[in-house]
């Protein structure tokens, strides 16, 4: 765990206090619990299984999994998000939060019974970079164990997106004005997002970023390229519902 982190850049700037400002107020505890337990069920976890939640963000899924008795290690690059996650954990033994980079995981080979990658946490590095992360996930998984990915579905976005749906705004609990504009490029498979927060005193913080969104077929190809033998794609957490062209989210299990 002594490896140094890469230089902080635009990618990291997105996951600072502004991320907490915009996402914490919208967290639905019941939905979070359903996602975490759905992932555990798909992974067929045994009691006290060792799980990696990566990246964990502010720990919402990791905390639920730990409450269920799993031994959860939760990794993220963002000091800000990890500090919020630590506050959520309190005095509990698990989860154990680690600061690190998922491009070079600070864990030995075959360390975990499952890896969870939830809430569109891949897509920031381009295809080659994302495949590299998938290889790292495979490296730290024990033989025959599962990677669970929950992410955006490019086909669903492209089929039903309307111009008005790509611009949102609202008021945050502290009175700040929050605006977000997304510009899709379906040929490139990217969504260019411009996020701005204007505080009650007029301070303006801009956080632009680009997210690569993949089709189900591309996800399967990338997982096979990363060395996974199996890749099953679902339209729900039940592990049965098939995907459809209008699905906005994908649930993927790879072994």
ABEGO torsion letter per residue (X at the ends): XABBBBBBBAAAAABBAAAAAAAAAABBAAAAAAAAAAAAAAAGBBBGBBBBBOBAEAGAAAAAAAAAGBBBBBBBABAAAAAAAAAAAEABAOBBBBBBBAABBABBBGABABBBBBGGABGAAEAAAAAAAAAAAAAABBBGBBBBBBBBBAAAAAAABBAAAABBBBBBAAGBBBBBBBBBBAAAGBBBBBBBBBBAAGBBBBBBBBBBBBBAAAAAAAAAAAGBABBBBBABAAGABBBBAABABBBBBBX
